[in-house]
Amino acid sequence: MKKRCPIFTLSFMFRTGRSSLMKGFLSACFLITVLTGCKKQEITVYRVPKENRASMALPDAKDGSSVPAGNISWTVPAGWQQQAGSAMRQASFRVTGKNGKQADMSVVVFPGDAGGTLANINRWRGQLNLPTVNETEMARLTEKLKGNGREFVIVNMAGPKPQDNADSPSRLLGAILHQGDQSWFFKMMGDDHVVTEQKSSFLAFLKSVQFPTETANATGPKSVPVAAADTPPRKIHWKVPTGWREQPAQGMRQGSFLIVGKDARQADVSIISLPGTAGGTLANVNMWRSQLALPPTVEGDLARCTSQIRIADHSVTLVDLVSASPVIDGKYRGRISAAILPQDDQTWFFKLSGEDSLVGKEKAAFLEFVKSVRFSDDS
């Protein structure tokens, strides 16, 4: 029995191809049906390096010290206290304001454009319970900062009301830097007054950012290692449905397929693996929602927008979203059916997206594809 997220009649403006942060990952439950009369399916095996957390750890930092993190370095502002790293973060700092309250500062890197500037700003806006914006509105909300020959996109925004029993709204001060084949995200979020008073330190931190390996060898590799050379690879297996055309897996993708309908309309299947929780289910659902010009949902409504299945002892969250208006070529409604699968210290995202009717036709095959997924250590 189908279920979809309610369409909220709010005056939010959304734009295709974005997600509120990972926020638009989705609104509904998959119809669990089994394809009949299919041809024998192809089995594909992929090897994916398992993340080595130690390779992401940073040395202790003192105020004003220059700290390297992989192929990036910076100068730590006075008063910033470095915290233990996590699966996604290249660095983490706790900042305490004059009022005794705190803010969190994080540095995260992803391959490629990580969905683009607009999607990530809308992801951050979702974290503050703010509506998404379009390209034109984004231009009015952002500013540019140049430092060491680089250009950062800066955004400074506060939530509409206090969150989590706080007595003042949260504020988010963020910066996005597209560097080579990577995107770097610098985000300070916390008490409004603390983040406001730390803005000059935040900008100074950005201006201090350097990429030593790039300076030493402009043609050398720019990627940040996340796995040791001797780390055994993790193997993932899946069965490819009939008619899916395998495409080169580029950027963040571990797998990629093209589906072409009878009327030449197309759908895309992507498989992406990210460290840790990759921002959590709500952020990714809202990211997908923004790609369909849907307003963000909230934690309390997430259960109505998702369903759960189990695959070889792994819990999988399923989502199904349909745009309320045409978002493809100005004529067709878009649709996203997706699955989120946490596995060890990674999260896998399987997404089928495209024109509504074609995605609906392929949804059963997509579900069987997700149910076929196995890892090398699955029994």
C-alpha positions as CSV (number, residue, x, y, z in Angstrom):
1,M,0.0,0.0,0.0
2,K,1.5,3.3,-1.0
3,K,2.1,6.2,1.2
4,R,3.6,9.6,0.4
5,C,4.5,12.6,2.4
6,P,1.9,15.3,2.5
7,I,2.4,18.3,0.2
8,F,2.7,21.3,2.5
9,T,0.9,24.4,1.2
10,L,3.6,26.7,2.4
11,S,5.0,29.7,0.5
12,F,8.4,28.1,0.2
13,M,10.3,28.5,-3.1
14,F,12.2,25.5,-4.3
15,R,14.4,24.6,-7.2
16,T,15.0,21.4,-9.2
17,G,18.1,19.5,-8.6
18,R,18.7,20.5,-5.0
19,S,18.2,19.1,-1.8
20,S,18.0,20.7,1.5
21,L,21.4,18.7,2.8
22,M,21.6,16.4,2.2
23,K,17.9,17.4,2.9
24,G,15.8,16.3,0.3
25,F,16.1,12.6,0.5
26,L,12.3,11.9,0.3
27,S,8.7,11.3,1.0
28,A,7.1,7.9,0.9
29,C,7.1,4.2,1.1
30,F,7.9,1.8,-1.6
31,L,5.3,-0.5,-3.0
32,I,6.9,-3.9,-2.3
33,T,6.2,-5.9,-5.4
34,V,8.2,-8.5,-7.2
35,L,8.9,-8.5,-10.9
36,T,7.7,-11.5,-12.7
37,G,8.8,-13.0,-16.0
38,C,12.3,-11.3,-15.8
39,K,15.3,-12.5,-17.7
40,K,18.2,-13.8,-15.8
41,Q,19.9,-10.8,-14.0
42,E,23.5,-9.8,-14.3
43,I,25.5,-9.9,-11.1
44,T,28.0,-7.1,-10.6
45,V,30.7,-6.9,-7.9
46,Y,32.4,-3.6,-6.9
47,R,35.3,-3.1,-4.5
48,V,35.1,0.0,-2.3
49,P,37.9,1.0,0.1
50,K,36.9,0.8,3.7
51,E,37.4,4.1,5.5
52,N,40.4,4.4,7.9
53,R,39.4,6.8,10.6
54,A,42.9,7.2,11.8
55,S,43.9,8.8,8.4
56,M,41.4,11.6,9.1
57,A,42.7,12.4,12.6
58,L,44.4,15.8,13.2
59,P,47.2,16.7,15.5
60,D,46.5,18.8,18.5
61,A,46.1,22.5,17.7
62,K,47.0,25.5,19.8
63,D,45.7,29.0,19.2
64,G,47.3,30.5,16.2
65,S,49.1,27.3,15.1
66,S,49.0,26.2,11.5
67,V,47.5,22.7,11.3
68,P,47.6,20.4,8.3
69,A,44.8,18.0,7.4
70,G,45.6,15.8,4.5
71,N,46.4,18.3,1.7
72,I,45.0,21.4,3.5
73,S,46.3,23.6,6.3
74,W,45.0,26.6,8.2
75,T,45.7,28.9,11.2
76,V,43.5,28.2,14.3
77,P,41.9,31.4,15.8
78,A,42.4,32.1,19.4
79,G,39.9,30.4,21.7
80,W,38.9,27.7,19.3
81,Q,39.2,24.3,21.0
82,Q,39.9,21.4,18.7
83,Q,37.7,18.3,19.2
84,A,38.0,14.7,18.2
85,G,37.4,14.1,14.5
86,S,34.5,12.0,13.2
87,A,34.0,9.9,10.1
88,M,32.9,12.9,7.9
89,R,34.9,15.7,9.4
90,Q,38.4,16.8,8.5
91,A,38.4,19.0,11.6
92,S,36.1,20.0,14.4
93,F,36.3,22.9,16.9
94,R,34.2,24.0,19.8
95,V,33.9,27.8,20.2
96,T,32.7,29.4,23.5
97,G,31.3,32.9,23.4
98,K,31.4,35.7,26.0
99,N,28.0,34.6,27.2
100,G,29.3,31.1,28.0
101,K,27.3,29.5,25.2
102,Q,28.8,27.5,22.4
103,A,29.0,27.0,18.7
104,D,30.4,24.1,16.6
105,M,32.8,24.6,13.8
106,S,33.3,21.8,11.2
107,V,35.4,21.2,8.1
108,V,34.1,18.6,5.6
109,V,35.3,17.6,2.2
110,F,33.4,15.7,-0.6
111,P,34.5,14.7,-4.1
112,G,33.2,16.8,-7.1
113,D,30.8,19.6,-6.5
114,A,28.8,17.6,-3.9
115,G,25.5,18.6,-5.5
116,G,26.4,22.2,-6.1
117,T,26.3,25.4,-4.1
118,L,22.6,25.9,-4.1
119,A,21.8,22.4,-2.8
120,N,24.2,22.7,0.0
121,I,23.0,26.1,1.1
122,N,19.5,24.8,1.1
123,R,20.7,21.8,3.1
124,W,22.0,24.2,5.7
125,R,18.8,26.3,5.6
126,G,16.9,23.1,6.4
127,Q,19.0,22.6,9.5
128,L,17.7,26.0,10.7
129,N,14.1,25.2,9.7
130,L,14.3,27.9,6.9
131,P,12.6,27.5,3.5
132,T,14.8,26.7,0.5
133,V,15.7,29.4,-2.0
134,N,16.3,29.5,-5.7
135,E,19.4,30.7,-7.6
136,T,18.3,34.3,-7.7
137,E,17.5,34.4,-4.0
138,M,20.8,32.7,-3.2
139,A,22.7,35.4,-5.0
140,R,21.2,38.0,-2.6
141,L,22.0,35.9,0.5
142,T,25.6,35.1,-0.2
143,E,28.8,37.0,-0.5
144,K,32.3,36.2,-1.9
145,L,35.5,36.1,0.0
146,K,38.9,35.9,-1.7
147,G,41.9,34.5,0.0
148,N,45.2,33.0,-1.2
149,G,43.9,33.1,-4.8
150,R,40.7,31.2,-3.9
151,E,37.1,32.3,-3.8
152,F,34.7,31.2,-1.0
153,V,31.0,31.5,-1.1
154,I,29.8,32.8,2.3
155,V,26.4,32.5,3.8
156,N,25.2,33.9,7.2
157,M,21.8,33.0,8.4
158,A,19.8,32.6,11.6
159,G,16.8,30.3,12.3
160,P,13.4,31.8,12.8
161,K,13.1,30.6,16.5
162,P,15.1,28.9,19.2
163,Q,15.8,25.2,18.8
164,D,16.3,22.4,21.3
165,N,15.1,24.4,24.3
166,A,17.6,27.1,23.6
167,D,16.7,30.7,24.7
168,S,17.9,32.3,21.4
169,P,17.8,31.2,17.7
170,S,20.7,29.3,16.2
171,R,22.9,30.9,13.6
172,L,24.9,29.3,10.8
173,L,27.9,30.9,9.2
174,G,29.1,28.8,6.3
175,A,31.6,28.8,3.5
176,I,31.9,26.6,0.4
177,L,35.1,26.3,-1.6
178,H,35.3,24.3,-4.8
179,Q,39.0,23.3,-5.0
180,G,40.2,21.1,-7.9
181,D,38.0,18.0,-8.0
182,Q,36.7,18.5,-4.4
183,S,34.3,20.7,-2.5
184,W,35.2,22.0,1.0
185,F,32.5,23.0,3.5
186,F,33.3,25.2,6.5
187,K,30.4,25.6,8.9
188,M,30.0,27.3,12.3
189,M,26.6,26.7,13.9
190,G,25.3,27.4,17.4
191,D,24.1,30.2,19.6
192,D,23.2,33.3,17.5
193,H,25.3,35.7,19.7
194,V,28.4,33.4,19.7
195,V,28.4,32.9,15.9
196,T,27.9,36.6,15.3
197,E,30.8,37.6,17.5
198,Q,33.0,34.9,15.9
199,K,32.5,36.1,12.3
200,S,35.8,37.9,12.0
201,S,37.7,34.9,13.4
202,F,35.8,32.6,11.0
203,L,36.7,34.8,8.0
204,A,40.4,34.9,9.2
205,F,40.4,31.1,9.4
206,L,39.2,30.9,5.8
207,K,41.8,33.4,4.6
208,S,44.5,31.3,6.2
209,V,43.5,28.1,4.3
210,Q,46.3,26.8,2.1
211,F,46.8,23.6,0.0
212,P,50.5,22.8,0.4
213,T,50.6,19.9,-1.9
214,E,49.1,22.0,-4.7
215,T,51.7,24.7,-4.1
216,A,54.5,22.1,-4.3
217,N,53.2,20.4,-7.3
218,A,50.4,22.0,-9.2
219,T,49.8,18.9,-11.3
220,G,49.9,16.5,-8.4
221,P,46.9,14.7,-6.9
222,K,44.5,16.9,-4.9
223,S,42.4,14.3,-3.2
224,V,42.4,13.7,0.5
225,P,43.2,10.1,1.4
226,V,40.6,8.4,3.5
227,A,41.9,4.9,3.4
228,A,45.3,3.4,4.1
229,A,47.0,1.5,1.3
230,D,46.9,-1.8,3.3
231,T,43.2,-1.5,4.2
232,P,41.3,-4.5,2.8
233,P,38.7,-3.5,0.2
234,R,35.0,-3.9,1.0
235,K,33.0,-5.7,-1.6
236,I,29.4,-4.9,-2.5
237,H,27.3,-7.1,-4.8
238,W,24.1,-6.4,-6.6
239,K,21.9,-7.7,-9.4
240,V,21.3,-5.4,-12.3
241,P,17.7,-5.4,-13.6
242,T,17.0,-6.0,-17.2
243,G,17.2,-2.9,-19.4
244,W,19.4,-0.8,-17.1
245,R,22.4,0.5,-19.0
246,E,25.5,0.8,-16.9
247,Q,27.3,4.2,-17.1
248,P,30.8,5.2,-16.0
249,A,30.8,5.7,-12.2
250,Q,32.2,9.2,-11.9
251,G,32.8,11.7,-9.0
252,M,31.1,10.5,-5.8
253,R,29.3,7.5,-7.5
254,Q,30.2,3.9,-6.8
255,G,27.7,2.8,-9.5
256,S,25.6,4.5,-12.2
257,F,22.8,3.3,-14.6
258,L,20.6,4.9,-17.2
259,I,17.0,3.9,-17.9
260,V,15.4,4.9,-21.2
261,G,11.6,4.7,-21.5
262,K,9.7,4.0,-24.7
263,D,9.1,7.7,-25.3
264,A,12.8,8.5,-24.9
265,R,12.3,9.9,-21.4
266,Q,15.1,8.9,-19.1
267,A,15.7,8.0,-15.5
268,D,19.0,7.9,-13.6
269,V,20.2,5.4,-10.9
270,S,23.1,6.4,-8.7
271,I,24.9,4.5,-5.9
272,I,26.9,6.7,-3.5
273,S,28.8,5.8,-0.3
274,L,29.7,8.4,2.3
275,P,31.5,8.2,5.6
276,G,29.5,8.0,8.8
277,T,25.8,9.1,8.7
278,A,26.4,11.6,6.0
279,G,24.3,14.2,7.8
280,G,21.5,11.9,8.8
281,T,18.3,10.7,7.2
282,L,16.3,14.0,7.7
283,A,19.0,16.1,6.0
284,N,19.2,13.8,3.0
285,V,15.5,13.4,2.6
286,N,15.2,17.2,2.6
287,M,17.9,17.5,0.1
288,W,16.0,15.2,-2.2
289,R,12.8,17.1,-1.5
290,S,14.4,20.3,-2.6
291,Q,15.5,18.7,-5.9
292,L,11.8,18.2,-6.5
293,A,10.9,21.8,-5.4
294,L,9.1,20.4,-2.3
295,P,9.3,22.1,1.1
296,P,11.4,20.5,3.7
297,T,9.9,18.1,6.3
298,V,10.7,17.9,10.0
299,E,11.9,15.1,12.2
300,G,8.4,14.5,13.6
301,D,7.0,13.9,10.1
302,L,9.9,11.7,8.9
303,A,8.2,8.4,9.9
304,R,5.3,9.3,7.6
305,C,7.7,10.0,4.7
306,T,9.7,6.8,4.9
307,S,9.4,3.0,5.4
308,Q,11.8,0.4,6.6
309,I,12.9,-3.0,5.3
310,R,15.7,-5.4,6.3
311,I,18.3,-6.7,3.9
312,A,20.7,-9.4,5.2
313,D,20.6,-7.9,8.8
314,H,20.9,-4.4,7.5
315,S,18.1,-1.9,8.1
316,V,17.2,0.1,5.0
317,T,15.2,3.3,4.9
318,L,13.0,3.7,1.8
319,V,11.7,7.0,0.4
320,D,9.5,7.9,-2.6
321,L,8.9,11.5,-3.6
322,V,6.9,13.2,-6.4
323,S,7.1,16.8,-7.3
324,A,3.8,18.8,-7.0
325,S,4.5,20.7,-10.3
326,P,6.5,20.1,-13.5
327,V,10.2,20.3,-12.8
328,I,11.6,18.5,-15.8
329,D,11.8,20.6,-19.0
330,G,9.0,22.6,-17.6
331,K,6.5,19.9,-18.7
332,Y,6.9,16.8,-16.5
333,R,6.7,16.1,-12.8
334,G,9.8,14.6,-11.3
335,R,10.1,11.7,-8.9
336,I,12.8,10.2,-6.6
337,S,12.7,6.7,-5.2
338,A,15.6,6.1,-2.9
339,A,17.1,3.8,-0.2
340,I,19.5,4.6,2.6
341,L,21.6,1.8,4.0
342,P,24.0,2.3,6.9
343,Q,26.8,-0.3,6.8
344,D,29.6,-0.3,9.4
345,D,31.1,3.3,9.3
346,Q,29.6,4.2,6.0
347,T,26.1,5.1,4.6
348,W,25.1,3.9,1.2
349,F,22.5,5.9,-0.9
350,F,20.7,4.3,-3.8
351,K,18.6,6.7,-5.8
352,L,16.3,6.4,-8.8
353,S,15.3,9.8,-10.2
354,G,13.6,11.1,-13.3
355,E,10.2,11.7,-14.9
356,D,7.4,10.6,-12.6
357,S,5.8,7.9,-14.8
358,L,9.1,6.3,-15.8
359,V,10.3,6.2,-12.2
360,G,7.0,4.8,-11.1
361,K,7.3,2.0,-13.8
362,E,10.8,1.2,-12.6
363,K,10.2,1.4,-8.9
364,A,9.5,-2.3,-8.4
365,A,12.7,-3.2,-10.3
366,F,14.6,-0.6,-8.2
367,L,13.3,-2.2,-5.0
368,E,14.5,-5.6,-6.2
369,F,17.8,-4.1,-7.0
370,V,18.1,-2.7,-3.5
371,K,17.0,-6.0,-2.0
372,S,19.8,-7.8,-4.0
373,V,22.6,-5.8,-2.3
374,R,25.0,-7.9,-0.4
375,F,28.4,-7.0,1.3
376,S,31.3,-9.5,1.5
377,D,30.7,-10.1,5.2
378,D,27.0,-10.7,4.9
379,S,25.9,-14.2,5.8
